[in-house]
Amino acid sequence: MPKTLNKNGTPRKMGSGKTKGAGCYVNITWADLKKVIGENTRIQVSRVWLKNIGIAEKKTLKSTPPTESTEKSLKKNKPLPTPKITRTNEKKVFTDSPSEISNDENYDPPPLFGTGEIKLNQY
């Protein structure tokens, strides 16, 4: 089977470029590990692996009793200050006299588009 070529004529790379199992695991003897790792050193291993080799999983939940300092800090809770509420969306009451309010019958809407003289330098 001929190799597929790129646009520039070089052969296309096959696969991801990583060798099978590269960098994942290394074989080492138990004697070499014992030289480096102490007897009480904690090592993270998979729960499934522990179950497969027949070792029961140890649950390490440590609960510490409350100390005097934590009890004192719990008792000294200060009340939180109440925030000042300012309302910005309140309805405004109009105090204008009814004579100033125009009737709906006489209302003339503004034009949809600007009409009149064009002032280019007005701003």
DRENVOKOL-749691 format. One record per atom (N, C-alpha, C, O): residue in three letters; x, y, z. Coordinates in steps of 0.05 Angstrom, whole numbers, padded with zeros to 5 digits, always signed. Each point is the difference from the previous one (the first is absolute). Example, Ala and Ser with C-alpha at 12.3 -4.5 7.8 and 13.67 -1.06 7.14 Angstrom:
BEGIN
ala+00264-00114+00156/ala-00018+00024+00000/ala+00018+00024+00000/ala+00021+00000+00013/ser-00028+00021-00027/ser+00016+00024+00001/ser-00015+00022+00014/ser+00010+00022+00004/
end
This chain:
BEGIN
met+00017-00023+00000/met-00017+00023+00000/met+00018+00025+00000/met+00017+00002+00017/pro-00021+00016-00036/pro+00017+00024-00001/pro-00007+00020+00022/pro-00023+00001+00009/lys+00043+00014-00001/lys-00004+00020+00022/lys-00014+00024-00012/lys+00004+00008-00023/thr-00021+00004+00040/thr-00014+00025-00008/thr+00020+00023+00003/thr+00015+00002+00019/leu-00016+00016-00039/leu+00019+00023+00000/leu-00014+00025+00007/leu-00024+00004-00007/asn+00038+00015+00020/asn-00011+00026+00005/asn+00001+00017-00025/asn+00010-00010-00021/lys-00020+00035+00022/lys+00000+00017-00024/lys+00028+00006-00010/lys+00005+00004-00023/asn+00014-00003+00042/asn+00028+00007-00008/asn+00016-00025-00008/asn+00023+00002-00006/gly-00036-00026+00005/gly+00013-00024-00009/gly+00013-00017+00022/gly+00009-00022-00006/thr-00008+00031+00031/thr+00011-00015+00021/thr-00020-00021+00010/thr-00025+00005-00002/pro+00034-00028+00011/pro-00019-00020+00009/pro-00015+00008+00025/pro+00011+00013+00018/arg-00037-00019-00017/arg-00017+00007+00023/arg+00007-00016+00025/arg+00007-00024-00002/lys-00008+00037+00025/lys+00007-00014+00025/lys-00022-00020+00007/lys-00024+00005-00004/met+00032-00028+00013/met-00019-00021+00008/met-00003+00000+00030/met+00021+00000+00014/gly-00045-00001-00004/gly-00004-00002+00029/gly+00004+00026+00014/gly+00003+00021-00013/ser-00003-00022+00039/ser+00003+00024+00016/ser+00029+00008+00005/ser+00005+00022+00010/gly+00014-00039-00017/gly+00028+00006+00005/gly+00009-00009+00027/gly+00024+00003+00007/lys-00041-00015+00009/lys+00007-00010+00026/lys+00002-00030-00002/lys-00017-00014-00011/thr+00039+00003+00023/thr+00003-00029-00001/thr-00019-00013+00020/thr-00010+00013+00018/lys+00004-00038-00022/lys-00019-00015+00016/lys+00009+00000+00029/lys+00022-00011+00006/gly-00038+00022+00012/gly+00006+00000+00029/gly+00023+00018+00007/gly+00012-00003+00022/ala-00006+00023-00038/ala+00023+00017+00006/ala-00005+00018+00024/ala-00021+00013+00001/gly+00038-00014+00018/gly-00001+00018+00023/gly-00021-00007+00021/gly-00003+00015+00019/cys-00012-00036-00022/cys-00021-00006+00018/cys+00009-00015+00025/cys-00004+00008+00022/tyr+00018-00031-00027/tyr+00009-00017+00022/tyr+00028-00009-00005/tyr+00010-00001-00023/val+00004-00005+00045/val+00028-00010-00002/val+00002-00024+00018/val-00012+00000+00022/asn+00026-00020-00030/asn+00005-00024+00017/asn+00023+00006+00019/asn+00021+00009-00008/ile-00026-00016+00034/ile+00020+00004+00020/ile-00003-00023+00021/ile-00022-00009+00004/thr+00044+00001+00007/thr-00002-00022+00019/thr-00008+00010+00028/thr+00003+00023+00006/trp-00015-00041+00009/trp-00008+00006+00027/trp+00023+00008+00018/trp-00002+00017+00018/ala+00025-00030-00022/ala+00023+00007+00016/ala+00009+00028-00005/ala+00008+00014+00019/asp-00009-00004-00044/asp+00008+00028-00006/asp-00020+00019+00013/asp+00008+00021+00010/leu-00034-00028-00011/leu-00019+00018+00013/leu+00003+00002+00030/leu-00002+00021+00011/lys+00008-00043+00002/lys+00004+00000+00029/lys+00023+00017+00008/lys+00000+00010+00023/lys+00020-00007-00040/lys+00023+00017+00007/lys-00008+00029+00001/lys+00011+00015+00016/val-00030-00007-00032/val-00008+00028-00003/val-00023+00007+00019/val-00001+00022+00011/ile-00018-00041-00009/ile-00024+00006+00015/ile+00002-00012+00028/ile+00007-00023+00004/gly-00014+00040+00015/gly+00000-00009+00028/gly-00024-00018+00007/gly-00018-00002-00017/glu+00018-00010+00041/glu-00021-00018+00008/glu-00027+00014+00004/glu-00021-00012-00005/asn+00022+00037+00015/asn-00025+00014+00007/asn-00007+00021-00021/asn-00017+00017+00005/thr+00029-00018-00029/thr-00006+00020-00021/thr-00027-00006-00012/thr-00006-00023-00006/arg-00010+00044+00003/arg-00027-00004-00012/arg+00003+00002-00030/arg+00012+00018-00011/ile-00024-00037-00003/ile+00001-00002-00029/ile-00029-00001-00011/ile-00016-00015+00010/gln+00010+00032-00030/gln-00026-00001-00012/gln-00002-00022-00020/gln+00016-00002-00019/val-00036-00015+00022/val-00006-00022-00019/val-00029-00001-00005/val-00016+00012+00014/ser+00008-00026-00035/ser-00028-00002-00008/ser-00015-00017+00019/ser+00010-00021+00009/arg-00035+00028-00003/arg-00017-00017+00016/arg-00006-00026-00013/arg-00001-00021+00013/val-00002+00021-00039/val-00005-00025-00015/val+00024-00018+00002/val-00003-00024+00004/trp+00027+00034-00005/trp+00024-00016+00002/trp+00002-00013+00028/trp+00006-00023+00003/leu-00012+00039+00018/leu+00000-00010+00027/leu-00021-00023+00003/leu+00006-00020+00013/lys-00029+00024-00025/lys-00021-00020+00002/lys+00009-00026-00014/lys-00006-00022+00009/asn+00019+00025-00032/asn+00008-00023-00016/asn+00022-00016+00014/asn+00001-00025-00003/ile+00016+00038+00019/ile+00021-00015+00014/ile-00009-00009+00027/ile+00015-00014+00015/gly-00039+00021-00007/gly-00012-00011+00025/gly+00005+00017+00024/gly-00002-00011+00023/ile+00009+00036-00025/ile+00004+00017+00023/ile-00024+00018+00003/ile-00009+00013-00019/ala-00003-00013+00043/ala-00023+00017+00005/ala+00008+00029+00001/ala+00022+00007+00010/glu-00039+00010-00020/glu+00006+00029+00000/glu-00004+00011+00028/glu-00020-00006+00013/lys+00039+00022-00004/lys-00002+00012+00026/lys-00011+00028-00003/lys+00010+00016-00016/lys-00031-00010+00030/lys-00012+00026-00001/lys+00014+00017+00021/lys+00000-00006+00023/thr+00011+00029-00032/thr+00015+00017+00018/thr-00015+00026+00004/thr+00007+00021-00012/leu-00028-00022+00029/leu-00014+00025+00006/leu+00007+00008+00029/leu-00006-00014+00019/lys+00020+00036-00017/lys+00009+00009+00026/lys-00018+00024+00008/lys-00002+00020-00014/ser-00010-00023+00037/ser-00016+00022+00010/ser+00014+00011+00025/ser+00007-00015+00018/thr-00003+00041-00018/thr+00013+00012+00023/thr-00021+00013+00018/thr-00018+00013-00010/pro+00021-00017+00036/pro-00020+00013+00018/pro+00004+00030+00000/pro+00023+00010-00004/pro-00044+00005+00008/pro+00003+00029-00001/pro+00017+00010+00024/pro-00003-00009+00022/thr+00020+00028-00028/thr+00017+00011+00020/thr-00013+00024+00013/thr-00021+00009-00009/glu+00033+00002+00030/glu-00011+00023+00014/glu-00001+00024-00018/glu-00019+00016+00001/ser+00039-00012-00018/ser+00001+00024-00017/ser-00023-00001-00020/ser-00011+00021-00006/thr+00005-00045-00005/thr-00022-00001-00020/thr-00027+00003+00014/thr-00018+00012-00012/glu+00015-00021+00037/glu-00025+00004+00014/glu-00004+00029+00006/glu-00023+00010-00002/lys+00044+00004+00010/lys-00002+00029+00006/lys-00007+00016-00025/lys-00016+00018+00001/ser+00028-00026-00024/ser-00005+00015-00024/ser-00029-00004-00010/ser-00012+00017-00012/leu+00001-00041+00018/leu-00028-00005-00008/leu-00019+00016+00017/leu-00022+00008-00009/lys+00029-00003+00035/lys-00018+00014+00018/lys+00001+00030-00005/lys-00020+00014+00005/lys+00041-00003-00016/lys+00003+00028-00004/lys-00009+00010-00027/lys+00013+00017-00012/asn-00034-00028+00001/asn-00010+00008-00026/asn-00012+00028+00003/asn-00019+00004+00015/lys+00029+00015-00030/lys-00011+00027+00000/lys-00023+00001-00020/lys+00001-00013-00021/pro-00022+00028+00027/pro-00022+00002-00019/pro+00009+00017-00024/pro+00016+00019+00002/leu-00025-00028-00025/leu+00008+00014-00025/leu-00015+00026-00002/leu-00023+00002+00008/pro+00036+00019-00019/pro-00014+00025-00003/pro-00021-00002-00022/pro+00003-00014-00020/thr-00025+00029+00024/thr-00021+00000-00020/thr+00007+00020-00022/thr+00006+00023+00006/pro-00007-00031-00031/pro+00007+00018-00022/pro-00022+00021-00004/pro-00023-00005+00004/lys+00032+00029-00012/lys-00020+00021-00006/lys-00010-00005-00028/lys+00016-00002-00019/ile-00042+00001+00016/ile-00012-00005-00026/ile-00009+00026-00013/ile-00015+00015+00012/thr+00025-00010-00035/thr-00009+00023-00015/thr-00014-00010-00025/thr+00012-00016-00016/arg-00036+00025+00012/arg-00015-00010-00023/arg+00003+00020-00023/arg-00004+00024+00003/thr+00011-00034-00026/thr+00005+00017-00023/thr-00023-00002-00020/thr-00002+00016-00018/asn-00015-00037+00020/asn-00021-00004-00020/asn-00028+00007+00011/asn-00019-00013-00007/glu+00018+00032+00025/glu-00026+00007+00012/glu-00016+00017-00021/glu+00012+00014-00016/lys-00038-00017+00017/lys-00017+00016-00018/lys-00001+00028+00010/lys-00003+00005+00024/lys+00006+00014-00042/lys+00000+00028+00007/lys-00029+00011-00002/lys-00014-00006-00020/val+00007+00020+00039/val-00027+00012+00001/val+00001+00027-00013/val+00017+00017+00008/phe-00034-00012-00028/phe+00000+00026-00013/phe-00018+00019+00015/phe-00022-00007+00008/thr+00033+00031-00003/thr-00016+00020+00015/thr-00009+00022-00019/thr-00008+00021+00010/asp+00010-00026-00036/asp-00009+00021-00019/asp-00030+00003+00001/asp-00015-00019+00006/ser+00006+00042-00012/ser-00029+00005-00001/ser-00012-00013-00025/ser+00014-00003-00020/pro-00039-00005+00021/pro-00012-00014-00023/pro-00001+00018-00025/pro-00002-00011-00022/ser+00003+00037+00025/ser-00001+00017-00024/ser+00025-00002-00016/ser+00000+00004-00025/glu+00023-00010+00038/glu+00025-00002-00015/glu+00003-00027-00015/glu+00015-00001-00019/ile-00030-00019+00026/ile+00001-00026-00013/ile-00017+00002-00026/ile-00023+00009+00002/ser+00035-00017-00024/ser-00014+00003-00026/ser-00020-00023-00003/ser+00004-00022+00010/asn-00025+00028-00025/asn-00020-00021-00006/asn+00011-00019-00021/asn+00017+00008-00016/asp-00027-00032+00016/asp+00009-00020-00020/asp-00010+00007-00027/asp+00012-00008-00020/glu-00034+00022+00018/glu-00012+00007-00026/glu+00017+00020-00015/glu+00001-00001-00025/asn+00012+00019+00039/asn+00016+00021-00013/asn+00030-00008-00002/asn+00016+00017-00008/tyr-00009-00041+00014/tyr+00028-00008+00000/tyr+00009-00003-00029/tyr-00012-00014-00016/asp+00035+00027+00010/asp+00012-00002-00026/asp+00027-00013+00003/asp+00018+00012+00012/pro-00015-00038-00021/pro+00026-00014+00004/pro+00022+00013-00016/pro-00004+00012-00021/pro+00029-00015+00030/pro+00023+00011-00014/pro+00004-00016-00026/pro-00009-00023-00003/pro+00022+00035-00017/pro+00005-00014-00025/pro+00018-00024+00004/pro+00017+00000+00017/leu-00021-00021-00034/leu+00016-00024+00002/leu+00029+00005-00008/leu+00019-00011+00013/phe-00015+00027-00033/phe+00028+00005-00009/phe+00005+00030+00003/phe-00019+00017-00001/gly+00044-00010+00003/gly+00008+00028+00003/gly-00008+00016-00025/gly+00006-00008-00022/thr-00019+00030+00027/thr-00008+00017-00022/thr+00011+00028+00005/thr+00007+00006+00023/gly-00004+00009-00044/gly+00010+00027+00004/gly+00028+00002-00010/gly+00011-00017-00014/glu+00002+00038+00023/glu+00027+00006-00008/glu+00021-00018+00013/glu-00003-00006+00024/ile+00023-00003-00038/ile+00021-00017+00010/ile+00022+00018+00011/ile+00011+00016-00015/lys-00004-00020+00040/lys+00022+00015+00012/lys+00023-00019+00006/lys-00003-00016+00019/leu+00024+00017-00034/leu+00022-00020+00003/leu+00017+00006+00024/leu+00010-00019+00013/asn-00007+00044-00006/asn+00018+00007+00023/asn-00016+00008+00025/asn+00008+00018+00014/gln-00030-00031-00010/gln-00016+00008+00023/gln+00010-00011+00027/gln-00008+00010+00021/tyr+00025-00029-00021/tyr+00010-00011+00025/tyr+00029+00008+00004/tyr+00012-00008+00020/
end
